[in-house]
Amino acid sequence: MNGKTDIELLQAIQAGDEKAFKCVFDAYWQRLLAAIVQLIGDEDQAKDILQNTFVTFWDKRGSLIISDSLWPFLFRIAKNDVIDLFRKNKVRLQGMDLLIADLQNHSGIEESISLKELQTEIDAELVKMPQNMKLCFQLSREDDKSVREISRELHLSEQTVKNNISEALRRLRGRLKLT
């Protein structure tokens, strides 16, 4: 099986070839584990996410279409599991900010593409938000203004600003639960 392209391996996997699956696992597990550990900082949880990534890959093998490499698909599955982990641990935007910052620190074109996709998802959700909610969120996160500063600038109560930011975060978390 060695020497086969990812496309050839995927075709074999789609036919149920477990040896081809092992080849993909052997080719990507270390790189993927390192990326996950870098994102969450916990090797035990990273190993769980790694295992889940390959289980999901096997489960979705019949519907996969790739043009070159399996890496972007595998990385996306892992990234989604990391986002779910942050969500399950009730880490709000701070966790998402850390995730985005970690994604920005990754080198390589696949990670850059993933970051651009994530930012596109965030931008798409921001467009749908009411103007005050969007402004509160952007002033808070992009301009690093406090709730009090935003309240004064937009002539809103501090509680309204907090509510708008919380709702924006809730909507973003819902949108970022990627399939």
C-alpha positions as CSV (number, residue, x, y, z in Angstrom):
1,M,0.0,0.0,0.0
2,N,3.0,2.3,0.5
3,G,3.5,4.7,-2.3
4,K,-0.1,5.1,-3.1
5,T,-1.6,8.6,-3.2
6,D,-4.3,9.8,-0.8
7,I,-6.9,9.5,-3.5
8,E,-5.9,5.9,-4.2
9,L,-5.9,5.1,-0.5
10,L,-9.3,6.7,-0.1
11,Q,-10.7,4.7,-3.0
12,A,-9.4,1.5,-1.3
13,I,-10.9,2.6,2.1
14,Q,-14.2,3.3,0.4
15,A,-14.1,-0.3,-0.7
16,G,-13.6,-1.4,2.9
17,D,-9.8,-2.0,2.7
18,E,-8.6,-1.8,6.3
19,K,-5.0,-2.0,5.3
20,A,-5.4,1.2,3.3
21,F,-7.0,2.8,6.4
22,K,-4.0,1.8,8.5
23,C,-1.7,3.4,5.9
24,V,-3.6,6.7,6.2
25,F,-3.6,6.4,10.0
26,D,0.2,5.7,10.0
27,A,0.8,8.7,7.6
28,Y,-1.2,11.3,9.6
29,W,-1.6,10.4,13.3
30,Q,1.5,12.0,14.6
31,R,1.1,15.2,12.8
32,L,-2.6,15.4,13.7
33,L,-1.9,14.6,17.4
34,A,0.7,17.3,17.5
35,A,-1.7,19.8,16.1
36,I,-4.4,18.8,18.6
37,V,-2.1,19.0,21.5
38,Q,-1.0,22.4,20.4
39,L,-4.6,23.5,20.3
40,I,-5.8,22.2,23.7
41,G,-2.6,21.5,25.7
42,D,-3.7,18.2,27.0
43,E,-2.3,15.0,25.5
44,D,-4.8,12.6,26.9
45,Q,-7.8,14.6,25.6
46,A,-5.9,15.1,22.3
47,K,-5.5,11.3,22.0
48,D,-9.3,11.0,22.5
49,I,-9.9,13.6,19.8
50,L,-7.4,11.8,17.5
51,Q,-9.2,8.5,18.0
52,N,-12.6,10.1,17.3
53,T,-11.2,11.8,14.2
54,F,-10.2,8.5,12.6
55,V,-13.5,6.9,13.7
56,T,-15.4,9.8,12.0
57,F,-13.2,9.4,8.9
58,W,-14.0,5.7,8.7
59,D,-17.7,6.4,9.2
60,K,-17.8,9.0,6.5
61,R,-15.5,7.2,4.0
62,G,-18.3,6.4,1.6
63,S,-19.2,10.1,1.1
64,L,-15.8,11.6,0.9
65,I,-14.5,13.4,-2.2
66,I,-11.0,14.7,-2.1
67,S,-8.9,16.4,-4.8
68,D,-5.4,15.9,-3.4
69,S,-4.8,15.2,0.3
70,L,-6.7,13.8,3.2
71,W,-5.0,16.2,5.7
72,P,-7.4,19.1,5.4
73,F,-10.4,16.8,6.0
74,L,-8.8,15.1,9.0
75,F,-7.7,18.4,10.4
76,R,-11.2,19.8,10.1
77,I,-12.7,16.8,11.9
78,A,-10.2,17.3,14.7
79,K,-10.7,21.1,14.8
80,N,-14.5,20.6,15.1
81,D,-14.0,18.2,18.0
82,V,-11.7,20.8,19.7
83,I,-14.5,23.4,19.3
84,D,-17.0,20.9,20.8
85,L,-14.6,20.3,23.7
86,F,-14.4,24.1,24.4
87,R,-18.2,24.2,24.2
88,K,-18.6,21.2,26.5
89,N,-16.3,22.8,29.1
90,K,-18.4,25.9,28.9
91,V,-15.4,28.0,27.8
92,R,-17.0,30.9,26.1
93,L,-15.4,33.3,23.7
94,Q,-12.1,33.2,25.6
95,G,-11.8,29.6,24.6
96,M,-12.8,30.5,21.0
97,D,-10.3,33.3,21.0
98,L,-7.6,30.9,22.1
99,L,-8.6,28.5,19.4
100,I,-8.5,31.1,16.7
101,A,-5.1,32.4,18.0
102,D,-3.7,28.8,18.0
103,L,-5.0,28.3,14.5
104,Q,-3.3,31.5,13.4
105,N,0.0,30.2,14.9
106,H,-0.1,27.0,12.8
107,S,2.1,27.0,9.8
108,G,1.1,25.5,6.5
109,I,-1.4,26.1,3.8
110,E,-4.0,23.6,5.2
111,E,-4.2,25.4,8.5
112,S,-4.4,28.8,6.7
113,I,-7.3,27.5,4.7
114,S,-9.0,26.2,7.9
115,L,-8.5,29.6,9.6
116,K,-9.9,31.4,6.6
117,E,-12.9,29.1,6.6
118,L,-13.5,29.7,10.3
119,Q,-13.2,33.5,9.8
120,T,-15.7,33.3,6.8
121,E,-18.1,31.4,9.1
122,I,-17.8,34.1,11.8
123,D,-18.2,36.9,9.2
124,A,-21.3,35.2,7.7
125,E,-22.9,35.0,11.1
126,L,-22.0,38.6,12.0
127,V,-23.8,39.9,8.9
128,K,-27.0,38.3,10.1
129,M,-26.9,40.0,13.5
130,P,-28.9,43.1,14.4
131,Q,-26.9,46.2,14.1
132,N,-26.5,46.9,17.8
133,M,-25.5,43.3,18.6
134,K,-23.0,43.3,15.8
135,L,-21.6,46.7,16.9
136,C,-21.3,45.6,20.6
137,F,-19.5,42.4,19.6
138,Q,-17.1,44.1,17.2
139,L,-16.3,47.0,19.6
140,S,-15.7,44.4,22.3
141,R,-13.6,41.9,20.4
142,E,-12.1,43.9,17.5
143,D,-11.6,47.3,19.2
144,D,-11.0,45.8,22.7
145,K,-13.4,48.2,24.3
146,S,-14.9,47.6,27.7
147,V,-18.6,47.2,28.3
148,R,-18.7,50.7,29.9
149,E,-17.0,52.3,26.9
150,I,-19.3,50.5,24.4
151,S,-22.3,51.6,26.6
152,R,-21.3,55.2,26.4
153,E,-20.4,55.1,22.7
154,L,-23.7,53.5,21.6
155,H,-25.9,55.1,24.2
156,L,-27.0,51.8,25.6
157,S,-27.2,50.5,29.1
158,E,-24.3,48.3,30.2
159,Q,-26.7,45.4,30.7
160,T,-27.9,45.7,27.1
161,V,-24.3,45.7,25.9
162,K,-23.6,42.6,27.9
163,N,-26.8,40.9,26.6
164,N,-25.9,41.8,23.0
165,I,-22.4,40.4,23.4
166,S,-23.6,37.2,25.1
167,E,-26.2,36.6,22.4
168,A,-23.6,37.3,19.6
169,L,-21.4,34.6,21.2
170,R,-24.3,32.2,21.5
171,R,-25.0,32.6,17.8
172,L,-21.4,32.3,16.8
173,R,-21.0,29.1,18.9
174,G,-24.1,27.7,17.2
175,R,-22.8,28.6,13.7
176,L,-19.3,27.2,14.5
177,K,-20.7,23.8,15.3
178,L,-19.5,22.6,11.9
179,T,-20.6,19.4,10.4
